């Protein structure tokens, strides 16, 4: 099952700000793979504004899933992991 991927403006800006092009490529490839239905490190979020998160190394891609569409909303780096890290 393939999803249509829609990048929100904020996520596009955050991706463009990354200085490391390899990280940009890894994130876009992971999102594309998830959209194609390939196994990825995706978790459903509970009591959160976004419905799912995709982990790509130290980066988290926060998104909402609708019927046939993935909306990429936010990209952030996790520098320190603790019990509140998603």
C-alpha positions in Angstrom: 0.0 0.0 0.0 1.6 3.2 -1.1 0.9 6.6 0.5 1.0 10.0 -1.0 3.6 12.1 0.9 2.9 15.8 1.6 5.6 17.9 3.2 4.4 20.8 5.2 6.3 24.1 4.7 7.9 24.0 8.2 9.3 20.5 7.6 10.8 21.5 4.3 12.5 24.5 5.9 13.9 22.3 8.7 15.2 19.8 6.2 16.8 22.5 4.1 18.6 23.9 7.2 20.4 20.7 7.8 24.1 21.2 6.9 24.8 17.5 6.4 23.4 16.5 2.9 23.8 12.8 3.9 21.4 13.3 6.7 18.9 15.1 4.4 19.1 12.1 2.0 18.7 9.6 4.8 15.6 11.4 6.1 14.0 11.7 2.6 14.8 8.1 1.8 13.3 6.9 5.1 10.1 8.9 4.5 9.9 7.5 0.9 10.4 3.9 2.1 7.7 4.3 4.7 5.4 5.7 2.1 6.0 2.7 -0.1 5.1 0.4 2.8 8.6 -0.9 3.6 9.4 -1.7 7.2 10.7 1.4 9.1 11.2 2.5 12.7 7.8 4.1 13.0 5.8 4.4 16.2 2.3 5.5 16.8 2.2 8.4 19.3 -0.4 8.6 22.1 -1.6 11.9 23.4 0.5 13.9 21.0 -0.3 16.5 18.4 1.1 14.2 15.6 0.0 10.6 15.1 3.3 9.0 14.2 7.0 9.4 14.4 9.8 8.0 12.2 13.2 7.6 13.7 16.2 8.2 11.5 19.3 8.0 13.6 19.3 11.0 16.0 16.5 12.6 14.0 12.7 12.3 14.5 10.2 13.0 11.7 6.8 13.8 13.2 3.8 13.2 10.9 0.1 12.6 10.7 -1.3 9.7 8.7 -4.6 10.0 6.9 -6.3 7.4 4.7 -3.9 7.4 1.8 -1.7 10.4 2.8 1.3 11.1 5.0 1.7 14.7 6.1 5.3 15.4 7.2 5.0 18.2 9.8 8.1 18.5 11.8 11.8 17.3 11.9 13.9 17.5 15.0 17.1 16.2 16.4 17.2 14.3 19.7 20.4 15.1 21.5 19.7 13.5 24.8 17.4 10.5 25.2 15.4 10.0 28.4 12.0 8.6 29.4 10.2 11.5 27.7 11.9 10.9 24.3 9.6 9.6 21.7 
